[in-house]
């Protein structure tokens, strides 16, 4: 782990020495993970959500979204395609959709586990801690619980009065249940600045996370933040590079939000400390409706095309697409 002072981090965030920062992050990533890039196949099985987050196109007041819910068999088919293509991790992602019962998600996890030797990640929002314990018993390995900001006032603003401390308690509880836990932020949301971003980096690094995501803000025209400026790609790259230096064994994805702003920027992130790509395996009839932000899932028409593009990106950079389950190498 690199020991960086607040002044060091601030200088890097302000872009005073990008070349040195990105070289250090690339070297650290290679030291820990070699040339491997882990591929996580994301199945976005529902875009229903009961939240009102001001930055997200799936927010419940948005009546212009074509809502969908996948049946379990459709999800199993998507998982089958992913594993046929040698993907080591399946990510089950949705909005906060309580129409799926505890037992529904448990059955899905069990059936994937019975059929395939893969890691299973859940990204299903603010479900009960007892539910997550049940899903762990069913065979789930990881959970993603994004914070989006670690500033409690900004958090309440972005998420319409919700409690940051309660969200953080969920992260801690899931770790105690034995999950690998991931979290992260959106870089460049309205109200953020260098100081808040620096604090985010330090806060996340103190959580001992197995996965840390940081991608740029992409304004969605169907949200209250429609007219705000997008986040900076360069700043997003600096954030993930700094996170790599401070969290050498954590998995850090090059997010799809980068591609939404500039296609080449996702590959650049893989050369600047990131070690994960997460292509969508959502079936074509639904993939464009998982519209968190403009450009999400719009580059490739099908799940297999999305997966092929991820592999091509990795290989074009001289890196290696890994079929490993890709567990964290964080010292525990």
C-alpha positions as CSV (number, residue, x, y, z in Angstrom):
1,X,0.0,0.0,0.0
2,X,1.2,3.5,-0.8
3,X,1.1,6.0,2.0
4,X,-0.3,9.3,0.7
5,X,-0.9,12.4,2.7
6,X,-3.9,14.6,2.2
7,X,-1.7,17.1,0.4
8,X,-0.4,14.3,-1.9
9,X,-4.0,13.2,-2.7
10,X,-5.1,16.8,-3.3
11,X,-2.2,17.5,-5.6
12,X,-3.0,14.4,-7.7
13,X,-6.7,15.2,-7.8
14,X,-5.9,18.6,-9.1
15,X,-4.0,17.0,-12.0
16,X,-0.5,18.2,-11.0
17,X,1.2,15.0,-12.1
18,X,-1.1,12.6,-14.0
19,X,1.7,10.8,-15.7
20,X,3.3,9.8,-12.4
21,X,0.0,8.9,-10.7
22,X,-1.2,6.7,-13.6
23,X,2.1,5.0,-13.9
24,X,2.1,4.2,-10.1
25,X,-1.4,2.8,-10.3
26,X,-0.7,0.7,-13.3
27,X,2.4,-0.8,-11.6
28,X,0.5,-1.5,-8.4
29,X,-2.3,-3.2,-10.3
30,X,0.2,-5.3,-12.2
31,X,2.0,-6.2,-9.0
32,X,-1.1,-7.6,-7.4
33,X,-3.2,-8.9,-10.3
34,X,-0.7,-9.3,-13.2
35,X,-2.2,-8.6,-16.6
36,X,-5.5,-10.2,-15.7
37,X,-8.8,-8.3,-16.1
38,X,-11.8,-9.9,-14.4
39,X,-15.1,-9.9,-16.3
40,X,-18.3,-9.7,-14.4
41,X,-21.5,-10.5,-16.3
42,X,-24.3,-8.2,-15.1
43,X,-27.9,-9.3,-15.4
44,X,-30.1,-6.3,-14.8
45,X,-33.3,-8.2,-14.0
46,X,-35.6,-5.3,-13.0
47,X,-35.7,-1.6,-13.6
48,X,-38.5,-1.0,-11.1
49,X,-37.3,1.0,-8.1
50,X,-39.0,2.6,-5.1
51,X,-36.3,5.2,-4.6
52,X,-36.2,8.8,-5.8
53,X,-32.5,9.4,-6.1
54,X,-32.0,12.7,-8.0
55,X,-29.3,11.4,-10.3
56,X,-30.9,8.1,-11.5
57,X,-33.1,7.6,-14.5
58,X,-34.8,4.6,-12.8
59,X,-36.2,6.8,-9.9
60,X,-39.7,6.0,-9.1
61,X,-41.3,9.3,-10.2
62,X,-40.0,8.8,-13.7
63,X,-43.0,7.8,-15.7
64,X,-41.2,7.7,-19.0
65,X,-39.3,4.6,-18.3
66,X,-40.6,1.3,-19.8
67,X,-40.5,-0.8,-16.7
68,X,-39.8,-4.5,-16.8
69,X,-39.3,-7.5,-14.5
70,X,-37.6,-10.6,-15.8
71,X,-38.9,-14.1,-14.8
72,X,-36.4,-16.4,-13.2
73,X,-36.1,-18.6,-16.3
74,X,-35.0,-15.6,-18.4
75,X,-32.3,-14.7,-15.8
76,X,-31.1,-18.3,-15.8
77,X,-30.8,-18.2,-19.6
78,X,-28.7,-15.1,-19.3
79,X,-26.5,-16.7,-16.8
80,X,-26.2,-19.8,-19.1
81,X,-24.9,-17.6,-21.9
82,X,-22.4,-15.9,-19.6
83,X,-21.0,-19.1,-18.3
84,X,-20.8,-20.6,-21.8
85,X,-18.5,-17.7,-22.6
86,X,-16.3,-18.5,-19.6
87,X,-17.4,-15.7,-17.3
88,X,-16.4,-16.3,-13.7
89,X,-18.9,-14.0,-11.9
90,X,-22.6,-13.3,-12.3
91,X,-23.9,-10.0,-11.0
92,X,-27.7,-9.9,-10.3
93,X,-28.7,-6.3,-10.3
94,X,-32.0,-4.4,-10.0
95,X,-33.6,-1.3,-8.6
96,X,-35.1,-1.5,-5.2
97,X,-37.9,-3.8,-6.3
98,X,-39.6,-5.6,-3.5
99,X,-41.9,-7.5,-5.9
100,X,-39.2,-10.2,-5.9
101,X,-39.6,-11.9,-2.5
102,X,-36.7,-13.2,-0.4
103,X,-37.5,-16.7,-1.6
104,X,-37.6,-15.6,-5.3
105,X,-34.0,-14.3,-5.1
106,X,-32.9,-17.2,-3.0
107,X,-34.3,-19.6,-5.6
108,X,-32.4,-17.8,-8.3
109,X,-29.1,-17.9,-6.4
110,X,-29.6,-21.6,-5.6
111,X,-30.3,-22.5,-9.2
112,X,-27.4,-20.6,-10.6
113,X,-25.2,-22.2,-8.0
114,X,-26.5,-25.7,-8.8
115,X,-25.8,-25.3,-12.5
116,X,-22.6,-23.3,-12.7
117,X,-19.2,-22.9,-10.9
118,X,-19.3,-19.1,-10.6
119,X,-19.2,-16.4,-8.0
120,X,-22.6,-14.7,-7.5
121,X,-22.9,-11.0,-6.6
122,X,-26.0,-9.3,-5.5
123,X,-26.8,-5.6,-6.2
124,X,-30.4,-5.3,-5.2
125,X,-30.5,-2.3,-2.8
126,X,-31.8,-1.8,0.7
127,X,-33.2,-5.2,1.5
128,X,-33.3,-6.6,5.0
129,X,-30.2,-7.8,6.7
130,X,-32.0,-11.1,7.4
131,X,-32.7,-11.4,3.7
132,X,-29.1,-11.0,2.9
133,X,-28.2,-13.7,5.5
134,X,-30.6,-16.1,3.8
135,X,-29.2,-15.3,0.3
136,X,-25.7,-16.0,1.7
137,X,-26.9,-19.4,2.9
138,X,-28.3,-19.9,-0.6
139,X,-24.9,-19.4,-2.2
140,X,-24.4,-15.7,-2.8
141,X,-20.7,-14.6,-2.5
142,X,-20.7,-10.8,-2.8
143,X,-22.8,-7.7,-2.4
144,X,-22.6,-4.3,-3.9
145,X,-23.9,-1.4,-1.8
146,X,-23.0,1.9,-3.4
147,X,-22.8,5.0,-1.2
148,X,-22.4,7.5,-4.2
149,X,-21.0,10.0,-1.7
150,X,-19.6,9.8,1.8
151,X,-20.8,13.3,2.7
152,X,-23.9,12.7,4.8
153,X,-25.4,16.1,3.9
154,X,-24.9,15.5,0.1
155,X,-26.2,11.9,0.6
156,X,-29.4,13.1,2.1
157,X,-29.8,15.6,-0.8
158,X,-29.1,13.1,-3.5
159,X,-31.3,10.4,-2.0
160,X,-34.2,12.6,-0.9
161,X,-33.6,12.6,2.9
162,X,-32.4,9.0,3.3
163,X,-29.9,8.2,6.1
164,X,-26.2,7.8,5.3
165,X,-25.6,6.1,8.6
166,X,-28.2,3.4,7.9
167,X,-26.6,2.7,4.5
168,X,-23.2,2.4,6.1
169,X,-24.6,0.1,8.7
170,X,-25.7,-2.2,5.9
171,X,-22.2,-2.3,4.5
172,X,-20.8,-3.3,7.9
173,X,-23.5,-5.9,8.5
174,X,-22.9,-7.6,5.2
175,X,-19.2,-7.9,5.8
176,X,-19.9,-9.5,9.2
177,X,-22.1,-12.1,7.4
178,X,-19.2,-13.2,5.3
179,X,-19.8,-11.5,2.1
180,X,-17.2,-9.8,0.0
181,X,-18.5,-6.3,0.0
182,X,-18.3,-3.6,-2.6
183,X,-19.2,0.1,-2.6
184,X,-18.3,3.3,-4.3
185,X,-19.1,6.8,-5.4
186,X,-20.2,8.8,-8.4
187,X,-17.5,11.3,-9.3
188,X,-18.7,14.9,-10.1
189,X,-22.2,14.9,-8.8
190,X,-23.6,18.4,-8.2
191,X,-22.1,19.9,-5.0
192,X,-19.0,17.8,-5.1
193,X,-15.5,19.4,-5.2
194,X,-11.9,18.4,-4.7
195,X,-12.3,18.4,-0.9
196,X,-15.4,16.2,-0.9
197,X,-13.8,13.8,-3.4
198,X,-10.6,13.6,-1.3
199,X,-12.7,12.8,1.7
200,X,-14.6,10.1,-0.3
201,X,-11.3,8.4,-1.3
202,X,-10.1,8.3,2.3
203,X,-13.4,7.2,3.7
204,X,-13.8,4.3,1.2
205,X,-10.2,3.3,1.8
206,X,-10.9,3.0,5.5
207,X,-13.9,0.6,5.0
208,X,-11.7,-2.3,3.9
209,X,-13.8,-3.0,0.8
210,X,-13.3,-5.9,-1.5
211,X,-14.5,-3.8,-4.5
212,X,-14.5,-0.1,-5.0
213,X,-16.2,1.6,-7.9
214,X,-15.9,5.3,-9.0
215,X,-17.3,6.5,-12.3
216,X,-18.2,9.9,-13.6
217,X,-21.6,11.5,-13.2
218,X,-23.7,11.2,-16.4
219,X,-26.7,13.6,-16.4
220,X,-30.0,11.9,-17.2
221,X,-32.5,14.2,-18.9
222,X,-35.4,12.6,-17.0
223,X,-34.0,13.5,-13.5
224,X,-33.7,16.7,-11.4
225,X,-30.0,16.8,-12.3
226,X,-30.7,16.9,-16.1
227,X,-29.1,20.3,-16.7
228,X,-26.0,19.8,-14.5
229,X,-22.6,19.3,-16.0
230,X,-21.2,15.7,-16.4
231,X,-18.4,14.5,-14.2
232,X,-14.8,14.8,-15.5
233,X,-13.3,11.7,-17.1
234,X,-9.8,12.8,-16.0
235,X,-10.9,13.3,-12.4
236,X,-12.6,9.9,-12.5
237,X,-9.4,8.3,-13.7
238,X,-7.4,10.1,-10.9
239,X,-9.9,8.8,-8.3
240,X,-9.6,5.2,-9.3
241,X,-5.8,5.4,-9.6
242,X,-5.6,6.8,-6.1
243,X,-8.0,4.1,-4.8
244,X,-5.7,1.5,-6.4
245,X,-2.7,2.9,-4.5
246,X,-4.5,3.0,-1.2
247,X,-6.3,-0.4,-1.8
248,X,-3.9,-2.5,-3.8
249,X,-5.9,-5.8,-3.3
250,X,-9.4,-4.5,-4.0
251,X,-11.2,-5.1,-7.3
252,X,-11.7,-1.7,-9.0
253,X,-13.9,-1.7,-12.1
254,X,-13.6,0.6,-15.2
255,X,-17.2,1.7,-15.1
256,X,-19.6,1.8,-18.0
257,X,-20.3,5.4,-17.2
258,X,-16.9,6.2,-18.7
259,X,-18.0,4.7,-22.0
260,X,-21.2,6.8,-22.0
261,X,-19.0,10.0,-22.0
262,X,-16.2,8.9,-24.2
263,X,-15.8,5.3,-25.5
264,X,-12.0,5.1,-25.2
265,X,-12.0,6.2,-21.6
266,X,-12.9,2.8,-20.2
267,X,-9.9,1.1,-21.8
268,X,-7.7,3.9,-20.5
269,X,-8.9,3.2,-17.0
270,X,-7.7,-0.4,-17.3
271,X,-4.2,1.0,-18.0
272,X,-4.5,3.3,-15.0
273,X,-5.1,0.9,-12.2
274,X,-8.6,-0.7,-12.8
275,X,-8.8,-4.5,-13.1
276,X,-12.5,-5.3,-13.8
277,X,-15.0,-4.9,-16.6
278,X,-18.7,-5.4,-16.1
279,X,-20.5,-5.9,-19.4
280,X,-24.3,-6.2,-19.4
281,X,-25.8,-9.6,-20.1
282,X,-29.3,-8.3,-20.0
283,X,-31.4,-9.6,-22.9
284,X,-31.8,-7.3,-25.8
285,X,-35.5,-6.7,-25.3
286,X,-34.7,-5.0,-21.9
287,X,-31.1,-3.8,-22.0
288,X,-31.9,-0.3,-23.2
289,X,-34.6,0.2,-20.6
290,X,-32.1,-0.1,-17.8
291,X,-31.5,3.5,-18.4
292,X,-29.7,4.8,-15.3
293,X,-28.0,7.4,-17.5
294,X,-27.9,8.1,-21.3
295,X,-25.7,5.7,-23.2
296,X,-26.1,2.8,-20.7
297,X,-26.3,-0.5,-22.7
298,X,-26.7,1.3,-26.0
299,X,-23.3,0.6,-27.6
300,X,-24.0,-3.1,-28.2
301,X,-27.4,-4.5,-29.2
302,X,-27.0,-8.0,-27.6
303,X,-25.5,-9.5,-24.5
304,X,-23.0,-11.6,-26.4
305,X,-21.9,-8.5,-28.4
306,X,-21.3,-6.7,-25.1
307,X,-19.2,-9.5,-23.8
308,X,-17.2,-9.9,-27.0
309,X,-16.5,-6.1,-27.0
310,X,-15.2,-6.3,-23.4
311,X,-12.8,-9.1,-24.3
312,X,-11.7,-7.2,-27.4
313,X,-11.0,-4.1,-25.4
314,X,-9.0,-6.0,-22.9
315,X,-6.9,-7.9,-25.5
316,X,-6.3,-4.7,-27.6
317,X,-4.6,-3.2,-24.6
318,X,-2.2,-6.2,-24.2
319,X,-4.1,-7.4,-21.2
320,X,-5.7,-10.8,-20.5
321,X,-9.5,-11.5,-20.1
322,X,-9.7,-13.7,-17.0
323,X,-12.3,-16.4,-16.5
324,X,-11.4,-16.5,-12.8
325,X,-14.1,-15.8,-10.2
326,X,-11.8,-12.9,-9.3
327,X,-12.0,-12.7,-5.6
328,X,-10.5,-9.8,-3.7
329,X,-6.8,-10.0,-2.8
330,X,-7.3,-7.6,0.1
331,X,-5.3,-8.6,3.1
332,X,-8.0,-9.7,5.7
